[in-house]
Amino acid sequence: MKQAVIVGSGAGGATVARELQGHFQVTVLEAGREFRPFARDLVLLERLKKTGLFFDERQVQLLFPSMRVRKTVDNMVLVNGVGLGGTTTISAGNAIRMDRDLLALGINLDAEFAELFREIPITTSHMGRWREVTRRLFGVCREMNLSPYPIPKMGRYERCVNCGRCVLGCARGVKWDSRQFLHMALNRGARVVTGCRVERVVLEGGLATGVRARQGRREVFYPADLVVLAAGGLGTPVILQNSGIACEARLFVDPVLCVATEWPGVMQNREMTMPFVVQMNGYILSPYFDWLSFFFNRNYRYPAGDTLGMMIKLADDSVGSISAGKIDKMLTESDRARLSDAVDVCAEIFRRFGVRVGPRKERLFLGTINAGHPGGMLPLTEREAVTMHHSSLPPNLYVADATLLPRSLGNPPILTIMALAKRISAVCARGAW
């Protein structure tokens, strides 16, 4: 059987592995190790916070190796998962279909989304578990005609205990993540290698012949008849550029900014992450307790149980790039203007909720701008709507992650990436390598 090497085990990589094992002998190469949820005592860490021990978001990696944190030149914090399951393990488990831009290119993924809805438990039944604060925020958003709706979640939420640790890894196994697709691929005979950082694709005679990777101090060559890169919107462009394949400076990251206030006893830190969403023009709003800002942003000076927040997730402009050792990404004037508008909407939500916001929003404070949905540096075009294969790649090298998206979704991307990966898998399965 011919060999397929898949780089990455997140939403795209695990989906491709599951779909292709049997058509190819699949080997998945993952830079991280086995994922384990963050198990530290958050109450103890909150006490330690008062000592000033936490001063840089990159310290997170010391306590939680499955989360990688980087900073841009203007201190935007970029977060991604490193380990089996990729960023799906530290996501909020949202299942939102966001493929309008792909459809505009002529890529209709109806069949793939239908398959995913059959294969993954997706539910909005978590509404019955919402805390009072979430119900009230939902009511305020309705009163403002913002059309909030419960976010479909991937997993078995009848077992959710509202621990508030969704984005730190679900210790109870309630939240679905891509490791479940990976396990299916393993059961069918695929192989997974962890601690294996792929550096470049080896190209000979116009074809990919395999990848070179770093395992500890060793450099290892993995031969392949087919290579699929799914190392994420920050990882895949670096591998391509290391291989001599240029990408476009169109990096988007879906920046997040939280607007928060003091509300004694609210206990939003013990609520599921992102229970509902409001879709606005160019951004979304959702209730959110921002752990990153709580520990590292000095604006967050109230106890966790007394802090109430709303998240703004922005569909940022496609301007920026990443290369080996350098991230060039800044918010544009347009991005900042939309963030400012969104802060005003959040202020009105809080005012109607009962917060004495004040004319200068004195009772509100802002979190740290952070982002975790990078992509866009090798976007698909109408030319590739059938082949799903970017014209700059050798015939047997494919990409299956957010790198292919034409522009920022400004929304959780996991479901859309998996639908895209399913279509790419079908094309690869029919390939003639």
C-alpha positions, 0 to 999 in steps of 0.5 A: 500500500502506498504511504501517506504522511500527515503532518499534524493531528488537529481538526484537519490532520485527524480528519484526513488520517481517519478518511485516508487510512485504508486507501494509504498506509497513514503515518501522522507526525505530531510535534507535541506529545500526548495531551493532558488537561490542565490539572493545576488547582486554579484557586491556588494559582489565584492566590499565587497571582497576588504575589505578582508571580505571573507577568508574561503569558508565555509562562503558561507553557511551563505549567501547561506544555500542550499550550504554546504562546507567542507574542507579536511585535505589538504584544498580541498573544497568539495561542495554539495547541501542541499535542495530540488533538492540536488546538481542538483540545483547548477549544471551546468545542463549538460547532459552527458552520462558516463556509460562505467564502468557500461556497463563493469560490464554488466549493459546496461542502453540504455533503461533508457537513452532513457527514460530520453531523452524523459522526459527531455528537453536536448539541445545544441541550446545554441551555438547561445547564446555564447559570443565571448570569448567562440566562440574563445576558442572553435575555439582554441580547434578545432585548437589544434585537441582537439575535443571540443563539446557543452555540452548538457544542461537540460532545456529551454535554449531559455530563457537563458539570460546569467546571469552567475549564473547557479551554484548559482541556476537558478532564471529564471527556465531555467535549469532543476533540479530534483525538477521537478521529485519530483513534479511529484511524489508529484502529484501522491501522494508522501510525502516530509518531509524537515529539516529531517536528517536521521542518520541511517537505523534500521535493525531487523531480517535481514531486514530494518524496517525504518530509524531514523532521526533528525527533529530539536531536535526530533528523529523520526522513519519512518517505511518502507517496502523498504528503498532507500538511495540517500543522495549522495556520502558523505551522504549515506556512513555515514548513512550506517556506522551509521547502522553498514554496512561497506563501502569501502575506495574508495571515489572519488570526481572529483576535479576541478582546474581552470586556469585563466588569466586577459583579460579586458572586457571578461565578462566570469562571464556573460556566461552560465557555461560550454558551451562546453567540451574537453574530455582528458585522465583522465580529461575534460576541459571547459570554467568556471568562478569560483565564489568560487575562485573569492571570496576566493582565493587571486590569483583572484585579477582582476575584475570579468569581466576581468577574463578568466578561463578554468576548469580542472575536474579530474577523481581522484583515488578512494582513500579516505573515509568519516565517521561521522565527518571525511573526509579522502581524498587527491590527489594522486601523479598520480592525481597531475601529471595529473593535472599538464599535464592539466595545461600545455594544458590550458596554450597552449590554452591561448597562442593560444588565445592571452595571453602572457603566459610566460615561467613560465606561469607568466600570469596565476594563479590557483584557489582553488581545489574544488570538488562536485561529490563524490561517489564510497564507495559501488561500484557495481560489476559484481555480482550485474549487474542484481539485482542492489543490493549490497551484503552487504545490507539487501534485502529491502535496496537499494542505488541509487546515485553515491556511487554505481559508480565503479570509478570517471567519471571525468564528470558531473554525473547527467544523469548517476545517474538518469539512474541508479536510474531508473533501481534500481526503476524497480528492487524495483517495482518488489520486494517482500517485 
